[in-house]
Amino acid sequence: MVSKYIHVNELYKSFDQQVVLQNVNFQVKKGEIIGLIGPNGAGKTTFIRILNGVIKADRGSIVIAGLDPVKDGDDIRKKSGIVTESAGLYHQMSGEENLRFFSDLYGVQNKNRIIELLMLFDLIDHKDKQVGKYSTGMKKRLALAKALLHKPDILFLDEPTNGLDPDGIKLVLSYLKKYNEETGTTMIICSHVLHQLETVCQSFAFIDHGTIVEQGTVPELAQKYIDVLKVEVETTLKPITPKYQGYNYTVDGNKLIFELPSKQEISKLLNEILKTDEVFSVTTLNTDLESIYFKVRENGHDK
Ligand SMILES: Nc1ncnc2c1ncn2[C@@H]1O[C@H](COP(=O)(O)OP(=O)(O)OP(=O)(O)O)[C@@H](O)[C@H]1O
């Protein structure tokens, strides 16, 4: 069995009388980037805060890199970086002063690291400006720089691209991916922007009403939840009967959308079309993270 870097077992948390997390079981492999997704109020931020040792669970066990967030909270925080909505920055200090402050706190030896990160996150021209006067996107980029100062082994990222413009989103996501490839840093990312998450995460955990209801990679989940594949084919074929080779299809402009029982049927279908016609493009429409997300949600409601 592959040993898990983060292992959570039967975790519970309530605030006053409200149960926020219940029977949470969750595992992450070392070096994995996992997306934590679920509707508003599902418990994602609370879960991240418990993992990072900011708040305590009521019961259940957590092991992160062999450590327990309750007993070894300081050690986990030394190994981890966190980005949350509030960012934890000092608004009276400049961007550079903030990074210097946290750099001293984390005991970062490499004095070039601050300038390196200011340049990387496109903040070098604003390094002397008070953070209170930063835009939302600038604050978010500075929060990421702060989280990466001490080259953590684990990154907890709660909505890391919220408030960023398209350039900022591209910069941050491509950096996180590159950083993971180079350093093997384990990352847990919460976000509602599923198409962005899909570009960086290797697997996903779905949280609903405080419970992890599903966990896996997109191909694993597609296999489990998607029973009819929708395949869009751009072709010169103009079928005239309601079915083509026994498959249902609909027409969308110059494209045909076929319903197939499995991906093995795609080549069979294309071979048939190519006997008489041309094919310009083929796209699977409903095996993306968003389609799977709604299937998982539907499944939860059916129970
Ligand atoms: N400190 C707190 N005191 C009382 N209730 C809280 C506290 N923190 C969170 N909650 C409640 O716990 C529930 C889960 O909140 P949480 O922020 O973990 O959800 P989330 O999945 O991160 O939501 P979102 O997608 O909106 O960010 C909500 O009902 C929230 O009101």
The ligand as an ORCA input file, in Angstrom:
! r2SCAN-3c Opt
* xyz 0 1
  N     -15.778     30.518     13.235
  C     -16.994     30.076     12.908
  N     -18.025     30.177     13.780
  C     -19.268     29.715     13.480
  N     -19.577     29.150     12.279
  C     -18.606     29.025     11.379
  C     -17.269     29.487     11.633
  N     -16.499     29.230     10.536
  C     -17.333     28.628      9.621
  N     -18.573     28.516     10.135
  C     -19.739     27.902      9.452
  O     -19.342     26.637      8.967
  C     -19.943     26.367      7.712
  C     -18.847     26.006      6.710
  O     -18.077     27.170      6.454
  P     -16.757     27.121      5.560
  O     -16.216     28.508      5.494
  O     -15.865     26.057      6.073
  O     -17.371     26.681      4.150
  P     -16.720     26.712      2.697
  O     -16.995     25.381      2.092
  O     -15.302     27.144      2.770
  O     -17.625     27.810      1.985
  P     -17.292     28.835      0.769
  O     -17.307     28.032     -0.483
  O     -18.468     29.771      0.852
  O     -15.982     29.496      1.063
  C     -20.737     27.604      7.336
  O     -22.081     27.387      7.657
  C     -20.149     28.676      8.223
  O     -21.099     29.656      8.551
*
